[in-house]
Amino acid sequence: MNDYGTYIAGDSLRFERLLSAPPERVWEFLTKSEYLVGWLGDGEIDAKVGGEVFLRSGGPVIRGTVLVSEPPSRLSYTWNVLMLGEETPMTIESTLHYEMTEEDGKTRLVLTQGPIESDYRGRAGAGWHAILDILGAHAAGEDAPDFMDVFQRVYPDYEMRAAQP
C-alpha cells in the first residue's frame, strides 16, 4: 500500500491507509469534536443522516450534511469550503466518503473525495495526504507530523499527478 492518494474518475481522489487503531476508535476520531480538533479542525460532525457538519481550521470553514452514518464502518458527508461569514462556497460541493474495515486490530481506511475542481486537485491531494498522516499518528498515539512540512514535501507530486490525463 502506498500512502499517496490516487486520482480516480477524472475528478476525485482516493486514499487508502492502514491505521493502528480499531474501527471503533477511528470512528471517534472521525466524529467526536474532541478528536477532530487534533487532525481535521475545530467543530462538530453530527454523525447521523441529515446531521450538520461544521469545521474550521484557520481561514476557511467547512459546512456540510451527513449523507451516510453506519458506525463504525461508513461515513459520508457533503464538503463545502466557505470563508467565515460568507454563504457562497469557494469551490463546487464535493462529498467525502470514509470506509473502514478491521484488519488484525487495525483499521483499513479508504477516503474518497469528489468531485474536486481541476484548479484545486493538487492542493486537495497534498492536504489530505498531510491530514491523514496526522490522523494516523493520533490514532497510533504518536506525535503527529507538522501539516505544512508534509504538505510542502508532497505538493509537487500531487500537482504533477493532477496534471496527468
C-alpha positions as CSV (number, residue, x, y, z in Angstrom):
1,M,0.0,0.0,0.0
2,N,1.2,3.5,-0.9
3,D,0.4,6.5,1.3
4,Y,-0.1,8.6,-1.8
5,G,-3.7,9.2,-3.0
6,T,-4.8,8.5,-6.5
7,Y,-7.0,10.5,-8.8
8,I,-10.0,8.5,-9.9
9,A,-12.8,9.1,-12.3
10,G,-11.1,12.2,-13.5
11,D,-12.2,14.5,-10.7
12,S,-12.0,12.5,-7.5
13,L,-9.3,11.5,-5.0
14,R,-8.9,8.2,-3.2
15,F,-6.6,7.4,-0.3
16,E,-6.1,4.1,1.5
17,R,-4.3,3.9,4.8
18,L,-3.9,1.3,7.5
19,L,-4.3,2.9,10.9
20,S,-3.1,1.5,14.2
21,A,-6.4,1.6,15.9
22,P,-9.6,-0.5,15.7
23,P,-12.5,0.9,13.7
24,E,-14.5,1.9,16.8
25,R,-11.6,4.2,17.8
26,V,-11.1,5.6,14.3
27,W,-14.9,6.3,14.2
28,E,-14.4,8.5,17.3
29,F,-11.6,10.4,15.5
30,L,-14.0,11.0,12.6
31,T,-17.0,12.1,14.6
32,K,-16.1,13.4,18.0
33,S,-15.2,17.1,18.4
34,E,-12.5,16.5,21.0
35,Y,-10.7,14.3,18.4
36,L,-11.5,16.2,15.3
37,V,-9.7,19.3,16.5
38,G,-6.4,17.4,16.5
39,W,-6.4,16.4,12.8
40,L,-9.2,17.9,10.8
41,G,-10.4,21.1,12.6
42,D,-12.3,22.6,15.4
43,G,-16.0,22.0,15.1
44,E,-18.7,19.3,15.0
45,I,-20.0,16.5,12.9
46,D,-23.4,15.4,14.0
47,A,-22.9,11.8,12.9
48,K,-26.5,10.9,11.9
49,V,-28.0,11.1,8.5
50,G,-29.1,14.7,7.9
51,G,-26.7,15.9,10.7
52,E,-24.8,19.1,10.3
53,V,-21.0,19.3,9.6
54,F,-19.2,22.5,10.7
55,L,-15.4,22.6,10.8
56,R,-12.9,25.4,11.0
57,S,-9.1,25.4,10.9
58,G,-7.6,28.8,10.1
59,G,-9.3,30.9,7.3
60,P,-12.0,28.8,5.6
61,V,-14.8,26.8,7.2
62,I,-16.3,23.6,6.1
63,R,-20.1,23.1,6.0
64,G,-21.9,20.0,5.0
65,T,-24.6,17.5,5.7
66,V,-24.1,13.8,6.8
67,L,-25.4,11.5,4.0
68,V,-24.4,8.1,5.4
69,S,-23.7,7.1,9.0
70,E,-23.0,3.4,9.7
71,P,-20.8,3.2,12.8
72,P,-18.0,2.2,12.7
73,S,-17.7,1.3,9.1
74,R,-19.1,4.1,6.8
75,L,-19.4,7.8,7.0
76,S,-20.2,10.3,4.1
77,Y,-21.0,14.0,4.1
78,T,-21.0,16.9,1.8
79,W,-18.0,19.2,1.8
80,N,-18.4,22.9,1.1
81,V,-15.5,25.3,1.6
82,L,-16.5,28.9,2.6
83,M,-14.9,31.9,4.1
84,L,-16.1,32.7,7.6
85,G,-19.3,34.8,7.3
86,E,-19.8,34.0,3.6
87,E,-22.7,31.9,2.3
88,T,-21.3,31.2,-1.2
89,P,-18.8,28.2,-1.3
90,M,-15.4,28.9,-2.7
91,T,-15.5,25.7,-4.8
92,I,-18.0,23.2,-6.0
93,E,-19.6,21.0,-3.4
94,S,-18.0,17.6,-3.1
95,T,-18.6,14.5,-1.0
96,L,-16.3,12.8,1.5
97,H,-16.7,9.1,1.9
98,Y,-14.9,7.2,4.7
99,E,-15.0,3.4,4.7
100,M,-13.4,1.4,7.5
101,T,-12.7,-2.3,7.8
102,E,-10.9,-4.1,10.6
103,E,-7.7,-6.0,9.9
104,D,-6.0,-7.6,12.9
105,G,-6.9,-4.9,15.4
106,K,-6.1,-2.1,12.9
107,T,-8.3,-0.2,10.5
108,R,-8.1,-0.1,6.8
109,L,-9.4,3.4,6.0
110,V,-10.4,4.3,2.5
111,L,-11.2,8.0,1.9
112,T,-12.6,9.4,-1.3
113,Q,-13.5,13.0,-2.1
114,G,-15.1,14.2,-5.3
115,P,-15.7,16.0,-7.4
116,I,-12.8,18.3,-7.0
117,E,-12.3,21.2,-9.4
118,S,-9.1,20.9,-11.5
119,D,-7.5,24.0,-10.0
120,Y,-7.7,22.6,-6.5
121,R,-6.7,18.9,-7.1
122,G,-3.0,19.3,-6.3
123,R,-3.8,21.2,-3.1
124,A,-6.5,18.8,-2.1
125,G,-4.3,15.8,-2.6
126,A,-1.4,17.2,-0.6
127,G,-3.8,18.5,2.0
128,W,-5.5,15.1,2.5
129,H,-2.1,13.4,2.5
130,A,-0.9,15.6,5.4
131,I,-4.2,15.4,7.2
132,L,-4.2,11.6,7.0
133,D,-0.6,11.4,8.2
134,I,-1.7,13.4,11.3
135,L,-4.8,11.2,11.8
136,G,-2.7,8.1,11.6
137,A,-0.2,9.4,14.2
138,H,-3.0,10.4,16.6
139,A,-4.8,7.0,16.1
140,A,-1.5,5.3,17.0
141,G,-0.9,7.5,20.0
142,E,2.2,9.0,18.4
143,D,3.4,12.6,17.8
144,A,1.8,14.0,14.7
145,P,3.9,15.5,11.9
146,D,3.6,19.2,11.0
147,F,0.9,19.8,8.4
148,M,2.9,22.3,6.4
149,D,6.1,20.1,6.4
150,V,4.2,17.2,4.9
151,F,2.1,19.4,2.5
152,Q,5.2,21.1,1.1
153,R,7.0,17.8,0.7
154,V,4.2,16.1,-1.3
155,Y,2.6,19.0,-3.1
156,P,4.8,18.9,-6.2
157,D,3.9,15.2,-6.7
158,Y,0.2,15.8,-6.4
159,E,0.4,18.8,-8.8
160,M,2.1,16.6,-11.3
161,R,-0.3,13.7,-10.8
162,A,-3.3,16.1,-11.1
163,A,-2.0,17.4,-14.5
164,Q,-1.8,13.9,-16.0
165,P,-4.8,12.8,-18.1
